[in-house]
């Protein structure tokens, strides 16, 4: 689970894919998760950070995180998911 | 005797730049804009020369005629259907008054006469950097199928129609929707045979025959603008994704991107055709990320100023190539820069409109 190197993430939560020219906006927690992904944290480590900081439980985190990763993947924003630019 | 000391004594001398008289067409900065104004903005920002811009217009209400901060003087020129000799006579007159160094034609429809006149204009001391007649004809929409086959580039399947009766065979040859295109301009998506007939009539009334029917590729539209040196080398190339498209299919906003597959296709196109001059490739990427070449426009596009803005002043490079200067290929550009087009109401004195309308000069 690695965000593609050339994907730009702004402080305000805007993702820009320079290959396709697409832009995506993510909410503050999404931005934070992206930052943790960039720091090469594992899913378990990210879960610990988020559960400690926000009022959520493991089940909710698991569901939301998987949804989020699914979205990143379907939009070719993850390194290992991309086969064709 | 050995001269001692430092010469020149001052380092503040500036090289005097040559001032070029450059004539530019495509001053119709309207909702479906010609490239002229963007080209001129690039020329005005050139670092290797200064410019005096001579606008060449077809209609009296082309906005560029009245943009005096960009265009120094404008002359009407005859429409291409007036014939090559009429155009040459008019250009000779303009040259006598303005001592033109370079002409940059910016419309597909006028390129044929300008290409035909290239040698005669060169003899007068006027330079251009346009495709050869062979290159111009080979990439025409009517020849796109064979172009794709010859150069092994993915192109959508297409068929050329010369009369309305032949549309009846289309349902057995294509899946709807299909694109109905004019020879030079205009394209519409047709979802039924009835719509094909409507667009056939509408487009052929405006641009003549033939009409081109093209397979519809579902996907995202991209464009690449660039410059070929005529020897197979890529001097410049900038890919762009359209972000806002008008009802006429024109980009009203776009962003520079870093797609290596598009640059690879551009290099392949230039190497194979030895393209000479500016160009715009219209590309479509489908869901499986296959890239299709939809069209090759044999001139700079209206969004060319984005290329200037990201570090590739293509109009400047084109002028230098036209003058026979060696131009170093651009190797980089800024990714993620956007252009956002806007419209602007100018206040124009009626006298100016009268001058250009009556005398054909302003």
HADDOCK unambig.tbl for C-alpha pairs under 7 A between the chains (distance, minus, plus):
assign (segid A and resid 18 and name CA) (segid B and resid 257 and name CA) 4.99 0.50 0.50
assign (segid A and resid 18 and name CA) (segid B and resid 258 and name CA) 5.40 0.50 0.50
assign (segid A and resid 18 and name CA) (segid B and resid 335 and name CA) 6.48 0.50 0.50
assign (segid A and resid 18 and name CA) (segid B and resid 336 and name CA) 6.26 0.50 0.50
assign (segid A and resid 19 and name CA) (segid B and resid 257 and name CA) 5.42 0.50 0.50
assign (segid A and resid 19 and name CA) (segid B and resid 258 and name CA) 4.68 0.50 0.50
assign (segid A and resid 19 and name CA) (segid B and resid 259 and name CA) 4.58 0.50 0.50
assign (segid A and resid 20 and name CA) (segid B and resid 257 and name CA) 6.42 0.50 0.50
assign (segid A and resid 20 and name CA) (segid B and resid 259 and name CA) 6.87 0.50 0.50
assign (segid A and resid 21 and name CA) (segid B and resid 241 and name CA) 5.85 0.50 0.50
assign (segid A and resid 21 and name CA) (segid B and resid 255 and name CA) 6.27 0.50 0.50
assign (segid A and resid 21 and name CA) (segid B and resid 257 and name CA) 5.40 0.50 0.50
assign (segid A and resid 84 and name CA) (segid B and resid 289 and name CA) 6.26 0.50 0.50
assign (segid A and resid 85 and name CA) (segid B and resid 289 and name CA) 6.72 0.50 0.50
